[in-house]
Amino acid sequence: MTDTAIEALAQPAATSPVAPLAPVRPQPLGAFGLPLGYLLIPSGDDTEAARCALLAGCLPEDWPLRLAAHRHALAGDRDAALADLAATDPISRYNRFVLDPDSATDLDGLRADLGPFGVLVDVVRFALGHRADPPAADGLDGELAAVALAAQASAVLADDPATAIAALDSAVEHARDVSKPLAGVLLGAAASVCIQTDDPGEAHERIERALRLLDGADGLRVERAELHLTAAGLLHEQAQDNPGLMMQAIPHYHAALQLVQRDDAPLLWASAHSNLAAAYLTMPMAEASGQLRLGVAAQSLRSALTVYTRERYPEQWASVQLNLANSLVYTPSKHQADNLVEAVELYEAVLESRDRNTDPLGRARVLANQGNTLAHLGAFQEAKAKLYEARSLFEEMGDEESVRAVRGVLDEVARQTTLNRTET
């Protein structure tokens, strides 16, 4: 761009002592979500540090005055952000359009005034559902090509996932040299498509590459945690056929929990805790460290229950509640009797959500566990009542293996009852 063109763009700003200048390349587009991830940053000594930080996937330590709108947008204060965009230069007009697209009038004029950045108008319109088709990426490069190709991938995802993956791969190549975090986010998106097409191996490989590209992007902690959780889930699922993969999944769960706290992303945090616990509970107790794992699992399940409440997330609540009860039963402790009593109460709460008519098998399994726990406590009459109902349900469902298991517990209860009478 010539000096004359720059002077034409540099109109005095109403809210800033420094006039906005044309944006320099590359711009930190796409890695952060809307709206921040699509706001342009005007060039200048005062904004350069912030631009570089955002390109690296980090938030600026100090937001300059001319980026007050960006700071407000990140905080979710749209009105304050718009108030800081009163100038009429193309950058301010475009940023105001991103925040308030319905108020934009002369979009053709805005595209023309933005020059090579004009494609962003249609990228944003497509992302917001204001345009049916994504813009073409012909003649674009770097971050502009990457976000346009990502929009194209989104457009064909439902009908042609292979084409979507190819578009995202091309976007990654355009982004790699200008912003590693953007390339990492796009690789993660491609991995999600691979999961949908039932290609877990390819998905996991892409996630690992994405995480390497996102290393150090502290402003994208939630996105990184989501990738770790997805990778862990893939490995966890495959561990059913290859138990050794569980050991590879666990570090991903821990990494996710190191990146986010409960207030950052409650559901993500709770999911990481509950799945970490499930992983620990399924691992064999071959070593002394297995007892420690059970203790960690119980603590993680209690943490998950602070988010998965019965009222808001009944399905997740019941699953975590059940796993917590199981962990208390099998975790060695000096307070084992207290743990068993708590487990019985947890099972009872879960039974309220396991209806005999709608979920007979689920109810039977809870009853069997609860009956077994009551037997360990010596409450044989209560144990038999639970076990009889469990056996009846298993028989109705034709689950002969579970029927035999319940009968074995009932036989043991009968022997213990007889022994107690004999001793008396």
Buried (B, 14 or more C-beta within 10 A) or exposed (E): EEEEEEEBBBBEBEBBEBBBBBBBEBBBBBBBEBBBBBBBBBBBEBBEEBBEBBBBBBBBEEBBBBBBBBBBBBEEEBEBBBEBBEBEBBBBBBBBBBBBBEEBEEBEEBBEBBBBBBBBBBBBBBBBEEBEEBBEBEEBBBBBBBBBBBBBBBBBBEEEBEBBBBBBBBBBBBBBEBBBBBBBBBBBBBBBBBBEEEBBEBBBBBBBBBBEBBEEBEBBBBBBBBBBBBBBBBBBEBBEEEEEBBEBBBEBBBBBBEBBEBEEBBEBBBBBBBBBBBBBBEBEEEEEEBEEBBBBBBBBBBBBBEBBEBEEBEEBBBBBBBBBBBBBBBBEBEEBEEBBBBBBEBBEBBBEBBEBEEBBBBBBBBBBBBBBBBBBBBBBEBBBBBBBBBBBBBBEEEBEEBBEBBEEBBEBBEEBBEEEEEEE
